Amino acid sequence: MAFFSNQVVLITGAASGLGRQLALDLAREGAVIAAVDLKEEPLTRLAAELGGKRTAWGVADVTDAGAIRNAALELGGKLGAIDILIANAGIGRDNSALNFRAEDFNAQVQVNLLGVANSVAAVLPEMIERRRGHLVGISSLASYRGLPRMLGYCASKAGVTSLLEGLRVELKGSGIAVTTICPGWIKTALTANIPVPHLRIMEVTDAAARIVKAIEQRRAYYAFPSVMVRRLRLLKWLPAGISDWLTLRAMGRLNKR
């Protein structure tokens, strides 16, 4: 509890799924929660769940750089300077080459990638000035390679991983830590909208507990579960023909369900 005690944590996409569970877990660890999401009603429900914990919330769309910046400033004014950003907001859509829609692809890039960039831009200047802070971005194991029917999701998450990697290198010695989180598939509303080419879907409570620990350890990069990490790394390094065949085989099993 000592690590997170009185740390102000701004979480985007905080009202549901992984973001909600992270807010609940971190509040139990003594963190002060600054919750941001698209709609007021689920945020008020989250605040009620947090009970007497110190928290505040703001409605903002992460695709709007000005809106997320204003929300961060307002919440920081209420709670104190943001110590930790968890850029979690994300969407997923079934995005197939056989029915490719630019608007579906672009929407995922706007939320998943540009939303992270906007969230970082909203808090980083003050962190640099204070010479302390922690940027945490939720990427995905889907960033490891392109997967059929997940074109926008994979591309946007690969961008998140690269963005955070560049930030981490440039911010070395600044007092600001950067953590990239690459979870496998988690049982949330998001995964109901995209194909899931694997055998195990994690419970959100399990995923959140792992992420909280990785943040506490200030890890540069954390991917899980390990069995999926090994499989996807193998696909990445196999010859393209073999890798593609194995991927199509896995997706074929999915399509028959």
JOVENJO-V359469 format. One record per backbone hydrogen bond with DSSP energy under -1.0 kcal/mol. CO is the residue of the C=O (numbers start at 0). NH is the residue of the N-H. E is the energy in kcal/mol with one decimal. If there is no record, write none. Layout:
<<CO;NH;E> <CO;NH;E>>
This chain:
<<0;4;-1.1> <3;6;-2.4> <6;31;-2.9> <7;82;-2.0> <7;83;-2.2> <8;33;-3.0> <9;85;-3.2> <10;35;-2.4> <15;19;-1.3> <16;20;-1.9> <17;21;-2.6> <18;22;-2.2> <19;23;-2.3> <20;24;-2.7> <21;25;-2.8> <22;26;-2.2> <23;27;-1.8> <24;28;-1.1> <25;30;-2.5> <26;29;-1.6> <29;5;-2.7> <31;8;-3.2> <32;55;-2.1> <33;10;-2.5> <34;57;-2.5> <35;13;-2.1> <36;59;-2.3> <39;43;-2.3> <40;44;-1.8> <41;45;-2.1> <42;46;-2.4> <43;47;-1.9> <44;48;-2.2> <45;49;-2.3> <49;52;-2.1> <53;32;-1.5> <55;34;-2.4> <57;36;-1.4> <60;63;-2.1> <63;67;-2.3> <64;68;-1.9> <65;69;-2.5> <66;70;-2.2> <67;71;-2.2> <68;72;-2.3> <69;73;-2.6> <70;74;-2.8> <71;75;-2.5> <72;76;-2.0> <73;77;-1.5> <74;78;-2.8> <75;79;-2.2> <82;133;-1.4> <83;9;-2.8> <84;135;-2.6> <85;11;-2.0> <85;87;-1.4> <86;137;-2.3> <94;150;-1.5> <100;104;-2.0> <101;105;-3.2> <102;106;-2.0> <103;107;-1.5> <104;108;-1.9> <105;109;-2.8> <106;110;-2.2> <107;111;-2.5> <108;112;-1.5> <108;113;-2.5> <112;116;-2.2> <113;117;-3.0> <114;118;-1.9> <115;119;-2.6> <116;120;-2.5> <117;121;-1.3> <119;122;-1.1> <119;123;-2.7> <122;126;-1.6> <123;127;-2.8> <124;128;-2.1> <125;129;-2.3> <126;130;-1.4> <126;131;-1.7> <132;176;-2.2> <133;84;-2.7> <134;178;-3.0> <135;86;-3.1> <136;180;-2.6> <139;142;-1.8> <140;143;-1.9> <146;149;-1.9> <148;94;-2.1> <149;153;-3.0> <150;154;-2.1> <151;155;-2.3> <152;156;-2.3> <153;157;-2.3> <154;158;-1.7> <155;159;-1.7> <156;160;-2.2> <157;161;-2.0> <158;162;-2.7> <159;163;-2.5> <160;164;-2.1> <161;165;-2.4> <162;166;-2.2> <163;167;-2.7> <164;168;-2.1> <165;169;-2.3> <166;170;-2.3> <168;171;-1.0> <170;173;-2.3> <174;132;-1.1> <176;134;-3.0> <178;136;-2.4> <179;221;-2.6> <180;138;-3.1> <181;223;-1.8> <182;140;-2.4> <184;201;-2.7> <185;187;-1.6> <189;192;-1.8> <195;197;-1.9> <201;186;-3.1> <202;206;-2.1> <203;207;-2.5> <204;208;-1.9> <205;209;-1.9> <206;210;-2.2> <207;211;-2.6> <208;212;-1.7> <209;213;-2.1> <210;214;-2.4> <211;215;-2.3> <212;216;-2.0> <213;218;-2.1> <214;217;-1.4> <219;179;-2.1> <221;181;-3.1> <224;228;-2.0> <225;229;-2.5> <226;230;-1.7> <227;231;-2.5> <228;232;-2.4> <229;233;-2.1> <230;234;-2.2> <231;235;-1.8> <232;236;-1.4> <233;237;-1.5> <238;242;-2.8> <239;243;-3.0> <240;244;-1.9> <241;245;-2.5> <242;246;-2.2> <243;247;-2.8> <244;248;-2.2> <245;249;-2.1> <246;250;-2.5> <247;251;-2.3> <248;252;-1.9> <249;253;-1.5> <250;254;-2.5> <251;255;-1.1> <253;256;-1.5>>
